């Protein structure tokens, strides 16, 4: 890892009847639009879905790093994240995020240790640590049958 601080830059540009074009040096462009809930077309990533995607992506990437450092053998991890947007204290904001994660491990793996590493990933995720909405983790470890 490079020394902190890290700097990330994204540019956004649009016209009155177009999707927003998001770009960052060296990365493919993304297009976004308001979600259907806000009268948008519902056919593109929105700031809301991008934020929820960032939570899911960060959780999985954080788990990968923790599992590698802990020398945990595993075959797959998946998660689904639900972000709840609501009005609280007269402000529309995300009020919670629920991460549902499943980890597949080989036979003989210490399930309790694997579960602790999932919990550590949730607590270590820099995206959720940067937000004020609470995050709830529901996780499970599933043993993969040997072939």
KAZI-V481048 format. One record per pair of residues at least 6 apart in sequence whose C-alpha atoms are under 7 Angstrom apart, sorted by the first residue. I is the first residue (numbers start at 0). GAP is how many residues later the second one is. Records with the same first field share a line. If there is no record, write none. Layout:
I=GAP / GAP
This chain:
8=15
9=12 / 13 / 14
10=11 / 12 / 13
11=8 / 9 / 10 / 11
12=7 / 8 / 9
13=6 / 7
18=12 / 13 / 14
19=11 / 12 / 13
20=8 / 9 / 10 / 11
21=7 / 8 / 9
22=6 / 7
30=13 / 14
31=12 / 13 / 14
32=7 / 11 / 12 / 13
33=6 / 7 / 12
34=6 / 7 / 11
35=6
51=29 / 30 / 31
53=73
54=72 / 73
55=23 / 24 / 25
57=67 / 69
58=62 / 63 / 66
61=59 / 63
62=55 / 58
65=51 / 55
66=50
72=32
73=30 / 31 / 32
74=29 / 30
75=27 / 28
76=25 / 26 / 27
77=23 / 24 / 25
78=20 / 21 / 22 / 23
79=19 / 20 / 21
80=16 / 17 / 18 / 19
81=15 / 16 / 17
82=11 / 13 / 14 / 15
83=10 / 11 / 12 / 13
84=7 / 8 / 9 / 10
85=6 / 7 / 8 / 9
86=6
93=39
94=38 / 39
95=37 / 38 / 39
96=37 / 38 / 39
97=37 / 38 / 39
98=37 / 38 / 39
99=37 / 38 / 39
100=37 / 38 / 39
101=37 / 38 / 39
102=37 / 38 / 39
103=37 / 38 / 39 / 40
104=37 / 38 / 39
105=37 / 38 / 39
106=36 / 37 / 38
110=30
114=26
